[in-house]
Amino acid sequence: MLEGAHELGIPLILGSCGGAGGLAHVAGYQTIIREIAKRRGIRFTAAIVNASQSPDSIRAAVDDGRVRPLGPRPPLDKAAIEASTEIVAMMGAGPVQQALAQGADVVLAGRCADAAIFAGPALHRGATPSPTWHAAKAIDKGYLATADPAQGSPVLATIKHDHFIIEPTKPGVRCTTESVAKQTLYENPNPFRISLPEGDICLDKAEYEQLDERRVRVTGSRFEVAAAPTVKLEGARQLGFRAVLVAGLRDPRILEELDAFVEEFRANLQRSAASLGIEPNAWSVRFRCYGRDAVLGDLEPHRSRIPHEVGLVVDVIAQTQDIATALATRAGPAGSKATFNDRLGGGGNFAYPFSPNVLVGGAVYEWSLWHLLEVEDPASPFSIELFEV
């Protein structure tokens, strides 16, 4: 990508570097492009767009009443801010445009709306916002806009003043009115309105026309600038460290009374932890019964059905990796010794797919922030740093 952009004299935009777009992820991408440039003898100007937010700035925003939950989450408090290992804001196209305006050939953006990396260069060149934003959304995960996503073809959008034309780049692949319209459903609760930091893509009047076997023209899209701009805040806090045991169960006596078995299993593991001198608040365990209710849990409508086999995932999270691994190692014997209803006890009940049967998962995180930050300018939470490569 770096070589191709350099040869064509066009910008290369990489958004949400590393997947999460935090400081470490962007720094990792900076190292990568320096290594490639050195190996290939390429020189260019690059920009880092930092999406990480300082705890002080978020605390101040909370005090000012400018932070609200996104969806069914509690209001943000300072304890959640302090517990977060990192907080990022999700940028739109504005910071990308600013980096290009400052002369960047390569933009390494932190957490970023997916469509923004495509809309940014087009808007920088003066493209009309309405077709640009819809086109940017349509080519994000572009292979999904084709009639045969398994072919993995990227797509190309040609933006005009009042419409755009989308086509696959791989020979033999087609875009259809259905496949292009269907792409707007991807990761969106509302197929007619897609919210972004700068505003909303409105698709209620969009029309899709098949130009030929491969190309689709889209008209009628609108982009409504946000009256009160917001950026999404995302944060994570570390819960501890993980180790996992996976076991297959086919014993019909266990499967008939799976809940009782799991509770006895839990009690045995608690006794094992106590025998090792591990405090109760230093660890936790979660049992997932794949084949019964691992996906929906208590909401599973067929939970009363007795399965013919279950994949049991014993997920141990502890304050240290040593504790998590030690308890997951004890989980196998603790489960095979389970006795309940005076009917079952003593080994041979588990089928292990792995050897060693304990998988070390490392550090474990959970969402700590999923909120909206009200801003006057959607680009204001982000800083840009230029450097020569």
Secondary structure, DSSP 8 states (H G I E B T S, - for coil): -HHHHHHHT--EEE-STTTT--HHHHHHHHHHHHHHHHHHT---EEEEEE-B--HHHHHHHHHTT-EEESSS-----HHHHHH-SEEEE-B-SHHHHHHHHTT-SEEEESSB-TTHHHHHHHHHTT--HHHHHHHHHHHTTGGGGSS-GGG---EEEEE-SSEEEEEESSTT----HHHHHHHTTTT-S-TTEEEETTEEEE-TT-EEEE-SSS-EEEE--EEEE-SS-EEEEEEEEEEEEEEEEEEEE--HHHHHTHHHHHHHHHHHHHHHHHHTT--GGGEEEEEEEETTTTTTGGG-TTTTS--S-EEEEEEEEESSHHHHHHHHHHHHHHHHT---TTT--SS---B-SSSS-EEEEEEEEEEEEEEEEE-SSTTTT-EEEEEE-
